[in-house]
Amino acid sequence: MSIYQNVGDSAAPPSFKTDYLESLALIERLHRLLLDVIKDEFERLGVLEINAVQALLLFNIGDHEVTAGELKSRGYYQGSNVSYNLKKLVEMGFMHHQRCEIDRRSVRVRLTEKGRKVRETVDDLFTRHAEGLEGSPTIGAETIDTINSALGRVERFWSDQIRYIY
C-alpha cells in the first residue's frame, strides 16, 4: 500500500489508515503546488534567476540573521539542500554571509536588498491568496483555524515519533 493507492479500489469502507494516507498525499501535493505557484509568479514577473525553493527560503528568513542549522532546527528545511541553496543565494547576491565570531565553522546569513525584494514578492503573493480565500466560500477564518490546529497536532505527533525513537 502506498500513499497513492486509489481509495476507490476497495469495496470496504475507508479505514483510518486510508484516510491518513489520503491526508499524507494531499500534504505532499499541496507542498508541490505551493512551489509551482511561487515559480509561476516569478516567471510571470520575468524573474528567472531564482527557483521557488530559494524564494520560499528568503521569505522564511525575512528580517532575521540566521545559520543553516537554525533553519533546520526551526523545521523549515532538511538536509544538504539548505547549505547548497544558501551558498547559491549568496553567490547570486540575494544574501550576505559572515562567519560567526564565536564559532568560526558557523556562517550567519541575512537578506540583501535584492533578497528583500524577492521576499516582498512572495509576501505580496501570499497576501493576495489570503485575501482571496478569506473572501470566498472556499475557506474562511474558522476553517483555516481548524486546518492549522489539526496539522499542528500531526506535526507534534511526528516530532514525538522522531524525538522518542531512541
N, C-alpha and C positions, 0 to 999 in steps of 0.2 A: 504494500500500500504506500502510495506517495501522497504528497500534499496536492498533487494534480489529478488524483483519482476522480473520475467522473461520478459525482454524488448520485446521479440518476441511474447508475448501473445496477444498483441494488434495489430489490423489492422490499427489503426490510426498512423500517423507519430509521431515520438518521440517528446515529448514536452520538454521544458527547464527543467521542474521538473524531467522528466525521465532521461535526460542527467545528471542532478545534482545528482540524486540518484545513477546512474551508477558510477559517479565520487567518491561519498562517499564510495561505496562498494569497488572500486578499491583502494582507500587510505587505507581502513581497511585491505584489503588483502595484500597490499604492506607492511604494518607495520608487519603483522604476518609473511610474507615471510622473511622480514629482520631479525626478531628474529630467524626464522628457519635456515637461512643462517649462522648466528653467532653461533647458537647452533651446527650446523653441523661442523663448523670449529673447535670448541673446542673439539668436540667428535673425529674428525679426528686426532687432536693433543694429544688426551688422557687426556685432562684437563676436569674432570667431576665434580669438586667441586663447580663450579660457573655456574649460569644459564645465558641465553642470556640477560635478562633484567639487571642483575647485571654487566655483561661485558659492555653493552652499557652505563650504568651509569658511570662506571670507565672511559670509553672513553670520555664521555661528561665533566667529571670533569677535566680530563687532569692534567696540572701542577698547577691548581688553588687550593686554600684553600677556601672551601665554607660551608654554612649551608644548611640544608634541605630546609629551607624557600627560600634561594636563588635559589636552583634548581627548586623549584615550580614556583617562580616568573619569572624565565627565560623561563618557559613554557615547560621544558623537561619532568617533571613528575608531577602527580597529586595524591592527597590523601595520605593515610597512608602507601602505598607501599614504598614511599621514605624513611620514617623513618625506616621501617622494613628492607628494603634492606641495608640501611646504617649501621644499627646495625649488620646485618649478615656479611657484608663486613669487619667491624671492628673485629668481633669475629673470622673470618677466616684469618685475617692478611693481607687483601688487602688494608686497610686504617688505618691511625692514626686518633684519635679524641682527642680534647682538648676543655674544657669548655671555653667559651668566657669570658674574663676578665671584660668586661663592663656589659654584660647581662648573668648571671650565668645559665639561663634557656637554653641558646643557646649553641650548640656544633658545633665547626668548624672541618671539616674533610679534609684530603688530602691523596693522594695515598702513599702507602709504595712501596718499590722496587718490591714486588710481584704484587701489583696493577698496577705499571707502565708496567710490562711485559704483563699483560692482555691488557692494553691499546695499547701497541705496536702491539700485535697480531691483535686486531680489526683494528688498523690503517693500518697494512700491508694488511689485507683482503680488506679494502675499497680502498686502493691504487691499488691493483690488479683489482678490479671491475672497477674503474675509467679508468685505462689504457685499459682494455678490451672493455669497452663501447666506449671510445673515438676513438679507432682504428677500430671500426666496423661500418657497415652501420646502425646498430640498432638505435644509438643515437649519435649525435655529439654535439659540443660546442653550436651551435645555438639552437638546440632543447632543450638541458638541460637548457639554459638560459630562453627560453620560458616557460618551465615547472616550473622553480623556480619562475619566475615572476607571473605566474597565481596562483600558490599555495600561494605565498606571499599575493596576493590580497584576496584570500579566507581566509587566516589567519587573515588579518586585518578586514575583514567583520565580522568574528566570534568573534574576540576580541571586536569589537564595539558593537556587539549584547549583549555580557556579560557586558561590561562597562556601557552601557546606558539602562540597563534593569530597573533600579530603578528610 
